[in-house]
Amino acid sequence: MLAENKIDGEIFQKTLKILSDLVKFQTESGKSNLNLIEYCENELKKSGASSFKTFDNSKTKANLFSTINGNETENGGIILSGHTDVVPASSKDWTTNPFIAREEDNKIFGRGTCDMKGFIACTLALAPLFASKKLKSPIHFSYTFDEETGCLGAPLVLAELKRRNINCSTCIIGEPTNMKVVTAHKGYNEYITHFSGLSGHASNPESGVNAIEYALEYSNKLMDLKNELKTNNVIKKIFSPSYSTLQIGKITGGMGANIIADQCSIEWEVRPINKKEGDYINKTIDNFAQNVLLPKIKKNNPKGDIKKEIIGEVVGFHKEESSEAVNLACNLTGDNSKETMSFGTEAGLFQNSGISTVICGPGSIKQAHTVDEYITFDQINKCLKMLLNLREKA
């Protein structure tokens, strides 16, 4: 009863206040999140948390790992994990400033409210209650940078945990799932392939090497692979769509119709159902580029080249019918149904590090990355209830 009463009043209002504060930090992917990390660290410090940070090479972005009811070297415990970065937002497209939270119709609007500062706000609001009870094992808070651009921050946290010989048992990733328990998702690999040819006047095609033409051959090969993936049935159909997907998102090149294009680039992605299919796509397209296309390019321009740039390779989250984390989440939410999803998260990274992992958090993915992004009060309440149940049972 204490938990129910507090959600209706003090804790709920505190969560909204913290979420409003978090929205003000313009932590778009690639930009510094240090001010937000300092804010979170200070909030957790009020509850006696011990913390460490890990940084990117530029020292402008950081991950925060904090522990309550234990210390940062204590083994076991449950990680509550969320990423601090958000996708870009332009004020001209939004009804109001995307970095000033707005409450209306039992919703709170602002960039990152749904994905996924809403979950972070819930964990920060409940930190004092976790600290006020003697728990059986520690509660850890993990806040990472640049999840949206290839999950760049989480590997640094996991490497530091290994270096410090900290073995956490369970992780709840609070991505927006409408508080449904999610047990698997596809991987996500993003690339840009760059083609270098030789410019010349279009009236004499043989005088140059048209990078766009070779990029088109490359694109056609990708489309062949895309269609091939649709016919593969290597595992039980647990995703929608059930097969690995491939998409070309952007092609850039050339200066004008009368100039032979010396540069072209293709931005493309793969969402493999397993690592084997992701590896197969890369091996096949790399072989085609290096052994079929490149010799033709270099025949007329020895300096011509094809280079594939890896933007991000996010491992998939593999389904486990029964695991410590899945059982915990079902118990905390009172919902034994389990779902899968097609968008990527940091879950596979935690899972591959030997930490039992589940995805369950407030908000709908349909609102993530959108203009006038929002999260409903109802979803915040449901998340707070889950975390209060965790406090009672941990």
C-alpha positions as CSV (number, residue, x, y, z in Angstrom):
1,M,0.0,0.0,0.0
2,L,2.9,2.3,0.7
3,A,4.1,1.9,-2.9
4,E,0.7,2.6,-4.4
5,N,0.2,5.8,-2.3
6,K,3.6,7.2,-3.1
7,I,3.2,6.6,-6.8
8,D,0.1,8.7,-6.8
9,G,1.8,11.6,-5.2
10,E,5.3,12.4,-4.2
11,I,7.3,9.9,-6.3
12,F,5.3,10.5,-9.5
13,Q,5.7,14.3,-9.3
14,K,9.4,13.8,-8.5
15,T,9.8,11.6,-11.6
16,L,8.2,14.3,-13.8
17,K,10.5,16.9,-12.4
18,I,13.6,14.8,-13.0
19,L,12.4,13.9,-16.5
20,S,11.9,17.6,-17.3
21,D,15.4,18.3,-16.1
22,L,16.8,15.5,-18.2
23,V,15.0,16.8,-21.3
24,K,16.8,20.1,-21.0
25,F,20.2,18.4,-21.6
26,Q,20.6,18.4,-25.4
27,T,22.3,15.1,-25.5
28,E,21.9,14.4,-29.2
29,S,24.0,11.4,-30.3
30,G,27.6,12.5,-30.9
31,K,27.4,15.5,-28.6
32,S,28.6,15.8,-25.1
33,N,26.5,14.3,-22.3
34,L,28.8,15.3,-19.4
35,N,26.4,17.8,-17.9
36,L,23.6,15.2,-17.8
37,I,26.0,12.5,-16.3
38,E,27.0,15.0,-13.6
39,Y,23.3,15.6,-12.8
40,C,22.6,11.9,-12.5
41,E,25.7,11.2,-10.5
42,N,24.7,14.0,-8.0
43,E,21.2,12.6,-7.7
44,L,22.5,9.2,-7.0
45,K,25.1,10.5,-4.6
46,K,22.2,11.9,-2.4
47,S,21.2,8.2,-1.8
48,G,24.8,7.2,-1.0
49,A,25.6,5.6,-4.3
50,S,29.2,4.8,-5.2
51,S,30.1,5.4,-8.9
52,F,32.6,5.2,-11.6
53,K,32.7,6.7,-15.1
54,T,34.1,5.7,-18.4
55,F,34.8,8.1,-21.2
56,D,35.2,8.2,-25.0
57,N,38.5,9.1,-26.5
58,S,37.6,12.8,-26.7
59,K,36.6,12.9,-23.0
60,T,33.4,14.7,-24.0
61,K,31.1,11.8,-23.5
62,A,30.8,9.5,-20.5
63,N,29.0,6.4,-19.1
64,L,28.0,6.4,-15.4
65,F,27.8,3.2,-13.4
66,S,26.5,3.6,-9.8
67,T,25.7,1.2,-7.0
68,I,23.3,1.4,-4.1
69,N,23.2,-1.0,-1.2
70,G,26.6,-2.2,-1.8
71,N,29.8,-0.9,-3.4
72,E,31.1,-0.7,-7.0
73,T,33.2,-3.8,-6.4
74,E,30.5,-6.0,-5.0
75,N,29.4,-8.9,-7.1
76,G,25.8,-9.8,-8.0
77,G,23.0,-7.4,-8.1
78,I,20.6,-6.0,-10.7
79,I,21.5,-3.4,-13.3
80,L,18.9,-0.8,-14.4
81,S,20.3,0.4,-17.7
82,G,19.4,3.2,-20.0
83,H,21.1,5.3,-22.7
84,T,21.4,9.1,-22.3
85,D,21.7,10.1,-26.0
86,V,18.7,11.1,-28.1
87,V,18.2,11.5,-31.8
88,P,18.3,15.1,-33.3
89,A,15.3,17.4,-33.0
90,S,14.6,20.6,-34.9
91,S,12.5,23.3,-33.1
92,K,10.9,24.3,-36.4
93,D,9.2,20.9,-36.7
94,W,7.9,20.7,-33.2
95,T,4.9,22.3,-31.6
96,T,7.1,23.7,-28.9
97,N,10.8,23.6,-28.1
98,P,11.8,19.9,-28.1
99,F,14.2,20.4,-25.2
100,I,11.7,22.0,-22.8
101,A,9.3,19.4,-21.4
102,R,5.6,20.1,-21.8
103,E,2.8,18.4,-19.9
104,E,-0.6,18.0,-21.6
105,D,-3.4,15.4,-21.8
106,N,-1.7,13.1,-19.3
107,K,1.5,13.1,-21.4
108,I,4.9,14.7,-21.1
109,F,6.4,15.9,-24.4
110,G,10.0,16.4,-25.3
111,R,12.9,14.8,-27.1
112,G,13.9,11.7,-25.2
113,T,10.9,11.5,-23.0
114,C,10.1,8.1,-24.5
115,D,13.5,7.0,-25.8
116,M,14.7,6.8,-23.1
117,K,15.0,9.4,-20.5
118,G,11.6,8.4,-19.0
119,F,13.1,5.2,-17.7
120,I,16.2,7.0,-16.4
121,A,14.0,9.5,-14.5
122,C,12.0,6.6,-12.9
123,T,15.2,5.0,-11.7
124,L,16.6,8.2,-10.3
125,A,13.3,9.0,-8.5
126,L,13.3,5.7,-6.8
127,A,17.0,5.7,-5.8
128,P,16.3,7.0,-2.3
129,L,13.8,4.2,-1.7
130,F,16.3,1.5,-2.8
131,A,18.8,3.1,-0.4
132,S,16.4,3.1,2.5
133,K,16.0,-0.7,2.5
134,K,18.5,-3.4,3.2
135,L,18.4,-5.3,0.0
136,K,19.7,-8.8,-0.6
137,S,22.0,-7.7,-3.3
138,P,23.0,-4.3,-4.8
139,I,21.1,-2.2,-7.3
140,H,23.2,-0.8,-10.1
141,F,22.5,2.1,-12.4
142,S,24.1,2.1,-15.8
143,Y,23.7,5.2,-18.0
144,T,25.5,5.1,-21.4
145,F,26.3,7.4,-24.3
146,D,25.8,7.0,-28.1
147,E,23.5,4.1,-28.1
148,E,21.6,5.6,-31.1
149,T,24.7,5.6,-33.3
150,G,26.0,2.0,-32.8
151,C,25.9,1.3,-29.0
152,L,29.4,2.9,-28.6
153,G,29.2,3.6,-24.8
154,A,28.1,0.2,-23.4
155,P,31.1,-1.8,-24.4
156,L,33.3,0.6,-22.3
157,V,31.1,0.0,-19.2
158,L,31.2,-3.8,-19.7
159,A,35.0,-3.8,-20.2
160,E,35.4,-1.8,-17.0
161,L,33.2,-4.2,-15.1
162,K,35.4,-7.0,-16.3
163,R,38.6,-5.1,-15.4
164,R,37.3,-4.5,-11.9
165,N,36.1,-8.2,-11.7
166,I,32.5,-7.1,-11.0
167,N,30.1,-9.9,-12.0
168,C,26.5,-8.6,-12.1
169,S,23.8,-11.2,-12.3
170,T,20.9,-9.5,-14.0
171,C,20.2,-6.5,-16.3
172,I,16.9,-4.7,-17.1
173,I,17.2,-2.5,-20.2
174,G,14.5,0.1,-20.0
175,E,13.9,0.7,-23.7
176,P,10.3,1.7,-24.6
177,T,8.3,-1.6,-24.8
178,N,5.0,-0.4,-23.3
179,M,6.2,-2.2,-20.2
180,K,6.0,-5.5,-22.1
181,V,8.7,-8.1,-21.4
182,V,10.9,-8.4,-24.5
183,T,13.2,-11.4,-24.9
184,A,14.9,-11.0,-28.3
185,H,15.7,-8.6,-31.1
186,K,17.6,-8.6,-34.3
187,G,21.1,-7.3,-34.7
188,Y,21.8,-4.0,-36.4
189,N,24.7,-3.3,-38.8
190,E,25.1,0.0,-40.6
191,Y,27.6,0.8,-43.3
192,I,28.7,3.5,-45.8
193,T,30.4,2.1,-48.9
194,H,32.6,4.7,-50.7
195,F,33.5,4.5,-54.4
196,S,36.4,6.5,-55.9
197,G,36.6,6.7,-59.7
198,L,38.0,9.3,-62.2
199,S,36.3,12.4,-63.4
200,G,36.1,13.6,-67.0
201,H,33.9,15.1,-69.6
202,A,30.7,13.1,-70.2
203,S,31.2,13.4,-74.0
204,N,34.2,11.0,-73.7
205,P,33.1,8.3,-71.2
206,E,36.2,6.2,-71.7
207,S,38.3,9.1,-70.3
208,G,37.1,8.5,-66.8
209,V,35.7,6.0,-64.3
210,N,32.1,6.6,-63.3
211,A,31.8,5.9,-59.6
212,I,28.0,6.0,-59.7
213,E,27.9,3.1,-62.3
214,Y,30.0,0.9,-60.0
215,A,27.9,1.9,-57.0
216,L,24.8,0.8,-58.9
217,E,26.3,-2.6,-59.6
218,Y,27.0,-2.8,-55.9
219,S,23.5,-1.8,-55.1
220,N,22.1,-4.4,-57.4
221,K,24.2,-7.1,-55.6
222,L,22.8,-5.9,-52.3
223,M,19.2,-6.2,-53.7
224,D,20.0,-9.8,-54.7
225,L,21.1,-10.5,-51.2
226,K,18.0,-8.8,-49.8
227,N,15.8,-11.1,-51.8
228,E,17.9,-14.1,-50.8
229,L,17.4,-13.3,-47.1
230,K,13.6,-13.5,-47.5
231,T,13.9,-17.2,-48.5
232,N,16.1,-18.2,-45.6
233,N,14.3,-20.1,-42.8
234,V,17.2,-21.0,-40.6
235,I,15.5,-20.5,-37.2
236,K,12.0,-20.5,-35.7
237,K,10.0,-17.5,-36.9
238,I,10.1,-15.2,-33.8
239,F,10.4,-11.8,-35.5
240,S,8.2,-9.7,-37.7
241,P,9.3,-9.8,-40.5
242,S,10.7,-13.3,-39.7
243,Y,13.8,-12.9,-41.9
244,S,16.9,-10.7,-41.9
245,T,16.3,-7.4,-43.7
246,L,18.6,-5.2,-45.8
247,Q,17.9,-1.7,-46.9
248,I,19.7,1.0,-48.9
249,G,18.9,4.3,-47.3
250,K,20.9,6.9,-49.2
251,I,23.0,7.3,-52.4
252,T,25.2,10.3,-52.9
253,G,27.5,11.2,-55.8
254,G,28.3,13.2,-58.9
255,M,28.4,16.9,-59.7
256,G,26.2,17.1,-62.8
257,A,24.9,15.3,-65.9
258,N,27.8,16.4,-68.1
259,I,30.6,15.3,-65.6
260,I,31.8,11.7,-65.1
261,A,31.3,11.1,-61.4
262,D,34.5,10.4,-59.5
263,Q,32.8,9.9,-56.1
264,C,29.8,8.0,-54.9
265,S,28.7,6.6,-51.5
266,I,25.9,4.2,-50.5
267,E,24.5,4.2,-47.0
268,W,22.9,0.8,-46.1
269,E,21.9,-1.4,-43.2
270,V,21.3,-5.0,-42.3
271,R,19.2,-6.3,-39.5
272,P,20.3,-10.0,-39.2
273,I,18.3,-12.6,-37.3
274,N,21.6,-14.1,-36.1
275,K,25.4,-13.4,-36.4
276,K,25.8,-16.1,-39.1
277,E,23.6,-14.2,-41.6
278,G,25.2,-10.9,-40.8
279,D,28.6,-12.4,-41.5
280,Y,27.3,-14.0,-44.7
281,I,26.1,-10.7,-46.0
282,N,29.4,-9.0,-45.3
283,K,31.6,-11.8,-46.7
284,T,29.5,-11.9,-49.9
285,I,29.4,-8.2,-50.7
286,D,33.0,-7.7,-49.7
287,N,34.1,-10.5,-52.1
288,F,32.0,-8.9,-54.9
289,A,33.5,-5.5,-54.3
290,Q,37.1,-6.6,-54.1
291,N,37.2,-9.4,-56.7
292,V,34.6,-8.2,-59.3
293,L,34.2,-4.4,-59.1
294,L,37.5,-3.2,-57.9
295,P,39.6,-4.8,-60.7
296,K,37.4,-3.1,-63.3
297,I,37.8,0.3,-61.6
298,K,41.6,0.0,-61.3
299,K,41.9,-1.1,-64.9
300,N,41.2,2.5,-66.0
301,N,42.3,4.3,-62.8
302,P,44.9,2.6,-60.6
303,K,44.1,5.0,-57.8
304,G,40.4,4.1,-57.8
305,D,39.1,2.3,-54.7
306,I,36.1,0.9,-52.8
307,K,36.0,1.3,-49.1
308,K,33.3,0.1,-46.7
309,E,33.0,2.2,-43.5
310,I,31.5,0.5,-40.5
311,I,29.1,3.0,-38.8
312,G,28.0,0.5,-36.2
313,E,27.5,-3.2,-35.7
314,V,25.1,-4.0,-32.8
315,V,24.8,-7.7,-31.8
316,G,21.4,-9.2,-31.6
317,F,19.6,-10.2,-28.4
318,H,19.0,-13.9,-28.5
319,K,15.9,-15.5,-27.1
320,E,16.0,-17.5,-24.0
321,E,12.7,-19.1,-23.1
322,S,13.5,-19.0,-19.4
323,S,16.2,-16.9,-17.8
324,E,16.8,-15.2,-14.5
325,A,16.1,-11.7,-16.0
326,V,13.0,-12.8,-18.0
327,N,11.5,-14.5,-14.9
328,L,12.3,-11.5,-12.8
329,A,10.6,-9.1,-15.2
330,C,7.5,-11.2,-15.6
331,N,7.3,-11.4,-11.8
332,L,7.7,-7.7,-11.4
333,T,5.2,-6.7,-14.1
334,G,2.7,-9.5,-13.4
335,D,2.7,-10.3,-17.1
336,N,4.0,-13.7,-18.3
337,S,3.5,-12.9,-22.0
338,K,6.8,-12.4,-23.9
339,E,7.5,-10.4,-27.0
340,T,10.3,-9.9,-29.5
341,M,11.1,-6.7,-31.5
342,S,13.1,-5.7,-34.6
343,F,14.9,-2.6,-33.4
344,G,18.3,-2.8,-31.8
345,T,19.4,-2.1,-28.2
346,E,22.4,-2.7,-25.9
347,A,20.8,-5.9,-24.6
348,G,22.9,-8.3,-26.7
349,L,26.1,-6.7,-25.4
350,F,25.1,-7.3,-21.8
351,Q,23.9,-10.8,-22.7
352,N,27.2,-11.7,-24.4
353,S,29.0,-10.5,-21.3
354,G,27.3,-13.3,-19.3
355,I,24.7,-11.1,-17.7
356,S,21.1,-12.4,-17.8
357,T,19.3,-9.6,-19.6
358,V,15.7,-8.5,-20.5
359,I,14.2,-5.5,-22.1
360,C,11.2,-3.8,-20.3
361,G,10.6,-0.1,-20.1
362,P,7.9,2.6,-20.4
363,G,6.7,4.2,-23.6
364,S,5.9,3.1,-27.1
365,I,8.5,2.7,-29.8
366,K,5.9,4.3,-32.1
367,Q,6.7,7.6,-30.3
368,A,10.5,7.3,-30.3
369,H,12.3,9.5,-32.7
370,T,9.2,11.3,-33.7
371,V,8.2,15.0,-33.9
372,D,6.5,15.9,-30.6
373,E,7.8,12.7,-28.9
374,Y,6.0,11.9,-25.7
375,I,5.4,9.4,-22.9
376,T,2.1,8.9,-21.1
377,F,1.7,9.3,-17.4
378,D,0.2,5.8,-17.3
379,Q,3.5,4.3,-18.7
380,I,5.5,6.2,-16.1
381,N,3.3,4.9,-13.4
382,K,3.6,1.3,-14.6
383,C,7.4,1.6,-14.6
384,L,7.5,3.1,-11.1
385,K,5.3,0.2,-9.9
386,M,7.7,-2.3,-11.5
387,L,10.7,-0.7,-9.8
388,L,8.9,-0.5,-6.5
389,N,8.1,-4.2,-6.8
390,L,11.8,-4.8,-7.4
391,R,12.6,-2.9,-4.2
392,E,10.2,-5.1,-2.2
393,K,11.5,-8.4,-3.7
394,A,15.2,-7.7,-4.2
